[in-house]
Amino acid sequence: MIEYLQFSFRWMNNLLMRELPLRCTIRLWDTYMCEPNGFSHFHLYVCAKFLTKWSKVIKSLTDFQAVMIFLQSLPTTKWTDDDIAELVSEAFQLKCLFPKAVTHVAGTT
């Protein structure tokens, strides 16, 4: 079983910079700067969408090591502007569907 902390720490600490090509990171961070609380709140929705994007592959992997290796070397090296735009768009949809989800992290009601 994989705990979120085992892979999400890197995603949160590096803001997905190690998971994406530089051009996609710049596009993503541009969105974060345009969104209110983009780095602190919108990033959570992006990470959630990032995880669901690979959920079928992750579920098909059979052992801890295979899952961790996959999560630390996601197949994003050839991502284009269209790929990151789709991810951002889907994260925005999550934000609109679950606007109070960040209160779970903040510890407020």
Stockholm file with secondary structure:
# STOCKHOLM 1.0

chainA/1-109         MIEYLQFSFRWMNNLLMRELPLRCTIRLWDTYMCEPNGFSHFHLYVCAKFLTKWSKVIKSLTDFQAVMIFLQSLPTTKWTDDDIAELVSEAFQLKCLFPKAVTHVAGTT
#=GR chainA/1-109 SS CCCHHHHHHHHHHHTTTTTSCHHHHHHHHHHHHHSTTIIIIIHHHHHHHHHHHTHHHHHHCCSHHHHHHHHHSCSCTTCCHHHHHHHHHHHHHHHHHCTTTHHHHHTCC
#=GC SS_cons         CCCHHHHHHHHHHHTTTTTSCHHHHHHHHHHHHHSTTIIIIIHHHHHHHHHHHTHHHHHHCCSHHHHHHHHHSCSCTTCCHHHHHHHHHHHHHHHHHCTTTHHHHHTCC
//
